[in-house]
Amino acid sequence: MRSHQLTIGRTFALVVDHGEDLLSSLSRFCHDNAIRAGYIPTFVASFSEADIVGTCQRLDNPGAPVRSAVHLRNTDGVGAGTVALDPATGEVRPHLHVALGVKEHSATAHASHLFNARVQFSAELIVVEAAAPSFQRVPEPGLYGVPLLWFG
């Protein structure tokens, strides 16, 4: 287990507009506002299309990460996540998880890690900057290279 008391910096309300890519817009927002660490306690959004982690195939190793995507269209949902520095690229990367309901299928829900999403109408996010400590997302070789959050 790892923990660290956060020194909270600025708090923003961010609206991502119709047709924009959510993750690239969030990355650009962080770059433009010099946010290098933070969290998104909540967001609401509609997506014309989204790819989330998932599969309908049998998993040979259920303990390994699933790297395939399920493609969803015409969804509404909620999510949360973090933004942290990728030390390999020096870029800040969002890490978001979502619960999305497919509107034309009785809002049948899917929940997982978000690979990408195209905003439909708008996405409304609260972004909280962590002034300290720094966040880094570092691949863990012993866990299939999954990038894990580290402080400092």
N, C-alpha and C positions, 0 to 999 in steps of 0.2 A: 504494500500500500504506500502511496505517496500523497502528501498533502503540503500545502503552503498557504499561509494567510495572504490574501490578495490586498493590494493597495489599489482601490478602484480609481480609475481616471474618469474620462468623459463618458457620457451616455448619449447615444444618438437614436433618433427615429429615422429609419431609412425606408423609402418606398421605391421598389423596383417596378418599372413601368411595363405595360403590355408589350409583348414581343421580345423583351430582353432576356438574356441568359442569366439565371439567378446567381450561379457561382462566380462567373466572370464579373458580374456587376458588383457582387460583394467583395471580391478580391480588389477590384479597381477602387471601390469606396475606401477600403482599408489602406491601400497605397496612397490615395489622394489625401487622406486624413492622418497619415503616419501612425496608423494603428498596427502594432506588431504582435499584440497579444490581447485576447479578449474572449467574450462569450456572447452568445445569442440566447437569452433565457427563453424566448418564445418568438415565433413568427406565424403569421397566417398567410396563405397564398392560394391562388388558383393557377394551375399549369395546363397549357395546351398539350404538352407532352413532358414526360419525366422518365428517367431511367433510375431505378433503385436496385440495390443488390438483391438477387434472388435467382431461383432456378426451379424448374419442375422436374429436373433429372434426379436420379438416385445419386447420393453422394458417396463416393468410395471412402472418404475420410470426413465424417461429420464434424471433427474437431478443427479441420482446416478452414481458412476463410473461403467464402464463396466469392468468386471474382466475376461471375457472369451477371448480366442485368436483365431485369424485367422491364419492358417498355409499357408505360401507361399513358393514356390520352384522356384529356378532359377531366381533370381532377380538382378537388378542393382538399386542403389539408392544413395541418399544423406541424411545427417542427421546432428544433432547438439545436444548439451546437457550440463549437468553439472556433476560434481563429488562432493559428499558431504559425510560427516561423518554420519553414522547411529549410534546415541547415544546408542541404545539398544544393538548393537553388537560390537561397537568400530571399525567397518570396514568401509572403504570408498566404496560407492556404486555409480556406474554410473546411470544416468537418461537420456536416449536418446530417441529422436523422429526421425522418418525416413519417407521419401517418397520413396517407392519402386515400380519399374515397373517390372511386370512379363514378361520376355522376349518372351516366346512362345505364349503370348496372346496380341500381338501388343503393348507390354509394358504397358498394362493396369496398372494404378497406384493405390496404397493403401498407406495411410498415417496415422500414429498413433504412440503411445508409443511402444517401442521395448521391448518385453519380453526376447527374446533370438535369436541368429543368428549364423549360421555356415558359416564361410568365404569361398567363392569360389574365387580362384585366389589371391586376396589381398583386404585389407581394409586400407585406408590411412587416418590418423587422425592428426589433429593439436590439441595438448593439452596445455592449458595455465594454469599455476598454479596461484592461488590466495594466496599470502603470508599473506594477511590480508584483511578482517577479516576471521575468520573461518566460514565454511559453515556447517550447520547441516540440515538433512532432518528428520523432526519430524512429526509423525502421528497427524492429527487434528481430534479429536473425533467428533466435530460438523460437519465435512465434510466427514463422512463415513470412518474415519481413513486414509484418503489419506495423505501420507507423503508430507509435504510442506517444501520449502527451507527457512531457517532462518539464519541470520548473527550473528556472535559473540558468 
